Each structure stands twice: as structure tokens, then as C-alpha cells.
Amino acid sequence: MLKLAAGIDKVRESTRLPVSAKARIRTNGDTIEGKVENLSMNGAYVTADQPVKLNSSVVISLFDSANTSRVVYDIKAKVVWVMGNGVGLQFA
């Protein structure tokens, strides 16, 4: 079941591009490993190996696809929807 954060509708403001990149989500002292499935100027869809709480503030680290130990970006975001192990992030 899709859970949306208050004030969020399903309309996208920008085009999402398919990607495949290692990601790490940090929230409330927890670190959750995941994979970025698609990315836009405003947000990302990430599959995570643990649940991520709806409406939580997170920092997502995106890793270099050629060197998966190198962080390319750290981005502040909010979890705006959750469905199964999928998480919709809106960049802050």
C-alpha cells in the first residue's frame, strides 16, 4: 500500500531518469543501505534494505557507480512516500 506524506500528490514536477547507484540513507542515528532506482532534480526513488519512516528527514549519500566506496553527493531529503521497500524522497 502506498503511503503519502501530507500535502504530497502524485504529480511530478520534473522528469525522473532511471539510474542504478548505491545509496546510504541516514536518519535518526540509523544507517540504511539502498539503491537509487531513479533520480530527478527534485527527488529520488530508492529501494532500501530496511524500512524508512514516512515524513522523516534523511540524508542520502549517493556513491560513484564505478567506485562504490566513493561518496559523490550527500543530499538532505524528506521521505514523502513509502511502498514496500521503496521510498520516495523529496530533496530539501
N, C-alpha and C positions, 0 to 999 in steps of 0.2 A: 504494500500500500504506500502510495506517495504521500509524504507529509511535507506541507509547505509552511514556511515561516509567515507570520502575519505581515500583510502588506505586499506580498510577493505574488505575482501572477505568472502565467506560463509564457508570456510574450518575451522574446529575446530582443535585446537592444542592438546586438552585434552578432556577426556570423561566427560560428564556432568551427574550428578546424580540428580534424582528427590528428591526434598525436599519440605517442607511446613513450612515456618518460617516467622514470622512477620519481616518487614523491614521498615526502615525510610531512605528516601533519602534527603540529604541536598545539596542545590545548590543555589548560588547567594542570600543567605538570606532566601530562601524558604525552608519549610519542607514539604515533601510529604510522606504520608503513603502508604505502599505497602506490597506485599507478595513475597518472593523468591519462585520461582517455580522449578528452577534447578540451580545447582552450580557446578563449576569446579575449578581447580587450577588457571585458568586464568580469569574467569569471572562468570557472573550470568545472569539469565533471571528473571526479576521482573515484576509483574503486579502492576501498580500504580493507585491511585485514582485520579490523576491529570496528565496532560501532562508534560513530561520531554523533554527538548530541546536536539535535536541531537547535538553531539560534545561537550556537556557541561561537565565540570569537576564536579564530585559529591563526596560526602562521604556517603557511605551506612552503616547504623547501622543494624547489624543482632542481633535478640533477641533470647534468650533461649526459646525453644518451650515449656518447662514445666513451665517457669515463664516469661510470655510475657512482664514484666516490666524490666527485666534484660537484658542489652546490653552485648552480648558476644564478638562482634568484631565491630570495626569501620574501614572501608576499603576505601581507595581512589580509584576512578574509573573514566572512561570516558564512556559517552553514545555513543555507536558505531552503534546502530540501534534502530529504533522506529517503531512499527506497532500497531496501535490502542492504547490500554492502556498497551501494552507490551514494555519492554525496555531491550535491550541487553547492558550489562555493561562489559567493559574490565578493569580488575584490573590494577592499576598503579604500 
